[in-house]
Amino acid sequence: MSLRILVTGASGFVGSALVPALAAAGHYVRGASRNPTDVVAGERIESVRLTDLARVVDWDPLIAGIDTVIHLAAIAHRQQGDTIEYDEINRGAVARLAQASLQHGVQRLIFLSSIGAQTGSAADHIVTEQDEPHPVTGYDRAKLAAEEGIRQSGIPHSILRPVIVYGPNAKANIALMLRIAATPWPLPFGAFQNRRSLLAIANLVQAVIACLNSSATLNETFIVADPEPVSLAEMFVILREAHARRPGLVPIPPSVIRGVLKLAGREMLWDRIGRDLVVSTAKLQKTGWKPFVRTEDGLRAIAIGASRTA
């Protein structure tokens, strides 16, 4: 069935992959962005301007005639994020969107939350949706509050909590890893065996489409990740092999790295690089979603792509 879908944040990292995939699946897409000229152009795609979410947005003209809303737009996770700013944009704007969607008779609101709404940067067990949420940062707390606002609004919904997403043109931590892997320097991660769940952007796009097509995803919340976690050492082995380089990993004890980070006042970074964060996607897979990109293949592909454009 062809749907009329509003995608907010349509020119962003996820939106740029999702919008053309939805159009290719036969849906009509209204891509809303602060920079509408950056929205992927194509048949069945309309680009419109989305005003700053820090202001009160008039959602009515954007939602008019829309069957489904997919909300991606948000202020990015920042090291020194402003809690008030997170609350206004990542929670307040979502609450107003949910109410406007309900008033317009939208069939479903799909909200891109974050694994941070479920847990911090590390966990000593396999994380599931049944765990009590334990957000750590202002960004994470605002995402969880946005989820709760959606549920309370009464709008039919699906909520996705992705782990770190990687793919072509990824930014932040993934972009940094690609730059490091492209250097000839030896790296001190040879002894790191901690495992992390990652998410290929293609798998995330398929998860969103699965929510469109399955009644089993209605009014549910799902963690989204690739099938198998990988260690930090394995990540760099994969990325450097894609550059036709030897791994060059030195087996320095992780405790030494942790001590250095603590002395530098960066102990929170240790949670992201030295500890486990493994999640279960069993709940989403029971609805029929199948992640088809393996992390090893996905990381290799983006490394090869980056080397060709360097």
C-alpha positions in Angstrom: 0.0 0.0 0.0 1.3 3.4 -1.0 1.5 5.9 1.9 2.0 9.7 2.1 4.8 10.1 4.6 6.3 13.1 6.2 10.0 12.7 7.1 11.5 15.3 9.4 15.3 15.8 9.3 15.1 14.5 5.7 18.5 15.9 4.7 20.4 14.4 7.6 22.6 11.3 7.7 19.6 8.9 8.3 17.1 10.9 6.3 19.3 11.0 3.2 19.2 7.2 3.1 15.6 6.8 4.2 13.8 9.2 1.9 14.9 7.6 -1.4 14.3 4.1 0.0 10.7 5.1 0.9 10.1 6.6 -2.5 11.6 3.4 -4.2 9.1 1.4 -2.1 6.3 3.3 -3.8 5.5 5.8 -1.1 5.1 9.6 -1.6 7.5 11.4 0.7 7.4 14.9 2.0 11.0 15.6 3.2 11.2 18.4 5.7 14.5 20.0 6.5 16.0 23.3 7.6 17.9 23.1 4.3 15.2 21.7 1.8 17.6 22.0 -1.1 19.7 19.3 0.5 16.9 16.8 0.5 17.5 14.0 -2.0 15.6 14.8 -5.1 13.5 12.3 -7.0 10.2 11.2 -8.3 7.6 11.0 -5.5 9.7 13.2 -3.2 8.7 16.7 -2.2 11.1 18.9 -0.2 9.7 21.5 2.3 11.3 23.8 4.9 11.3 22.8 8.5 11.7 25.7 10.8 14.1 25.7 13.8 12.7 23.2 16.4 13.8 25.5 19.2 10.9 27.7 18.1 7.2 26.7 18.1 6.7 24.9 14.8 3.4 25.2 12.9 3.1 21.5 12.1 -0.3 21.8 10.4 0.8 22.6 6.8 3.5 19.9 7.0 1.2 17.2 8.3 -1.8 18.0 6.1 -2.7 15.0 3.9 -0.1 12.8 5.5 -0.7 9.2 6.6 2.5 8.5 8.5 5.1 10.8 10.2 8.7 9.6 10.6 10.5 12.0 13.0 14.2 12.0 12.7 15.0 15.7 13.4 16.8 16.4 16.6 19.7 18.3 18.1 22.8 16.1 18.0 24.4 14.5 21.0 27.1 17.0 22.2 29.9 16.5 24.7 28.8 19.6 26.6 25.1 19.6 25.6 22.7 22.2 27.1 20.0 20.2 29.0 17.4 22.9 28.5 18.1 22.9 24.7 17.8 19.1 24.6 14.6 19.2 26.5 13.0 21.9 24.2 14.1 20.4 20.9 14.3 16.6 21.6 11.3 16.4 23.8 9.1 19.5 23.6 9.0 19.7 19.8 8.2 15.9 19.7 5.3 16.3 22.1 3.8 19.1 19.9 4.3 17.0 16.8 2.6 14.1 18.4 -0.4 16.2 19.3 -0.6 17.8 15.9 -0.4 14.3 14.3 -3.2 13.1 16.4 -5.4 16.0 15.5 -4.8 15.4 11.8 -5.6 11.7 12.0 -2.1 10.5 11.2 -2.1 6.7 11.2 1.3 6.3 12.8 4.2 8.3 14.2 7.6 6.5 13.9 10.1 8.1 16.3 13.8 7.7 16.0 15.0 7.6 19.6 18.3 6.4 20.9 19.9 3.4 22.7 20.8 6.1 25.2 17.1 6.3 26.3 17.5 2.7 27.3 21.0 2.6 28.8 24.3 4.5 29.2 27.4 4.0 27.0 28.1 0.6 28.5 26.4 -2.4 30.2 27.5 -5.5 31.9 24.7 -7.6 30.4 22.9 -8.0 27.1 20.5 -5.0 26.9 16.8 -5.6 26.1 13.7 -3.5 26.0 12.6 -5.1 29.3 15.4 -3.5 31.2 14.5 -0.5 33.2 15.6 2.6 31.3 18.7 4.2 32.6 19.6 7.3 30.6 22.8 9.1 31.6 23.1 12.3 29.7 20.8 15.3 29.1 20.4 14.1 25.5 19.4 10.6 26.6 17.0 11.8 29.2 15.3 14.1 26.7 14.9 11.2 24.2 13.3 9.0 26.9 11.0 11.9 27.9 10.0 12.3 24.2 9.1 8.6 24.0 6.9 8.9 27.1 5.2 12.0 25.7 4.4 10.1 22.5 2.9 7.2 24.4 0.8 9.6 26.6 -0.5 11.5 23.5 -2.5 8.5 22.3 -1.0 8.7 18.7 -0.4 5.3 17.2 3.3 4.9 17.2 6.5 2.9 16.8 9.6 3.8 18.6 13.1 2.7 17.5 16.2 2.9 19.8 19.2 2.5 17.5 22.8 1.9 18.7 25.6 3.9 17.0 24.7 4.0 13.3 27.4 3.8 10.6 27.4 4.2 6.8 28.6 6.4 4.0 29.2 10.0 5.3 28.8 9.0 8.9 30.0 11.6 11.4 31.2 11.8 15.0 32.8 8.6 16.4 32.5 6.6 13.1 34.2 9.4 11.1 37.0 9.6 13.7 37.6 5.8 13.5 37.8 6.0 9.7 40.4 8.7 9.9 42.4 6.9 12.5 42.3 3.6 10.5 43.5 5.4 7.4 46.8 6.5 9.2 49.9 4.3 9.2 50.3 4.7 13.0 50.3 1.7 15.3 47.2 1.6 17.5 47.1 0.5 21.2 43.9 -1.6 20.9 45.3 -5.1 20.3 44.2 -6.4 23.7 40.7 -4.9 23.6 38.2 -7.7 23.7 35.1 -5.8 24.8 32.2 -6.0 22.3 30.0 -3.3 21.0 26.8 -3.5 19.0 26.7 -1.3 15.9 24.0 -0.6 13.3 24.4 -0.3 9.5 22.3 2.5 8.1 20.8 0.1 5.6 19.6 -2.1 8.5 18.1 0.9 10.2 16.2 1.9 7.0 14.8 -1.6 6.8 13.7 -1.4 10.4 11.7 1.8 9.7 10.1 0.2 6.6 9.3 -2.9 8.7 7.4 -0.6 11.1 5.3 0.7 8.2 4.4 -2.8 7.0 3.7 -4.6 10.3 0.8 -4.3 12.7 3.0 -6.1 15.2 5.2 -3.0 15.6 2.2 -0.7 16.5 2.6 1.0 19.9 5.8 -0.8 20.6 9.4 0.1 21.3 12.4 -1.7 19.7 16.1 -1.7 20.1 17.8 -1.8 16.6 21.3 -3.2 15.9 23.3 -5.4 13.5 23.2 -9.2 14.2 26.6 -9.6 15.9 28.6 -7.3 18.1 32.3 -6.7 17.4 35.3 -5.7 19.5 37.2 -2.5 19.1 40.2 -4.4 17.9 38.1 -6.2 15.3 36.7 -2.9 14.1 40.2 -1.5 13.3 41.3 -4.8 11.8 38.4 -4.6 9.4 38.9 -0.9 8.6 42.6 -1.3 7.9 42.2 -4.4 5.8 39.9 -2.4 3.6 42.8 0.1 3.2 45.0 -2.9 2.3 47.0 -2.3 5.5 48.2 -4.6 8.2 46.2 -4.1 11.5 49.2 -2.6 13.4 47.5 -3.2 16.7 49.7 -3.1 19.8 48.5 -5.2 22.8 48.7 -2.6 25.5 46.6 -3.6 28.5 43.2 -1.9 28.5 43.8 -1.0 32.2 46.7 1.2 31.1 44.5 3.0 28.5 41.8 3.5 31.1 44.4 5.0 33.6 45.6 7.5 30.9 42.0 8.5 30.1 41.3 9.0 33.8 44.3 11.2 34.3 43.2 13.2 31.2 39.8 13.7 32.7 38.2 11.6 29.9 37.0 8.6 31.9 33.6 8.7 30.3 35.4 7.9 27.0 36.4 4.6 28.5 32.8 3.5 28.7 32.5 4.0 24.9 35.8 2.3 23.9 36.8 -0.1 26.7 33.5 -1.6 27.9 30.8 -3.8 26.5 27.5 -2.6 25.0 25.8 -5.6 23.5 22.0 -5.4 22.8 19.4 -7.9 21.8 17.1 -7.3 18.7 15.0 -10.4 19.3 11.8 -8.4 19.9 12.1 -6.5 16.6 13.1 -9.7 14.7 10.0 -11.4 15.9 7.9 -8.9 13.9 9.7 -10.0 10.7 12.5 -7.5 10.5 15.7 -9.1 9.3 19.1 -7.2 9.4 20.8 -8.2 6.1 24.1 -6.2 6.5 26.7 -7.8 8.7 28.8 -5.4 10.7 32.1 -6.7 9.2 30.7 -6.2 5.6 29.2 -2.8 6.4 32.4 -1.4 8.0 34.5 -2.7 5.2 32.2 -1.1 2.6 32.4 2.4 4.2 36.2 2.1 4.6 36.6 1.3 0.9 34.3 4.1 0.0 36.2 6.6 2.2 39.5 5.5 0.7 38.3 6.1 -2.8 37.1 9.6 -2.1 40.2 10.5 0.0 
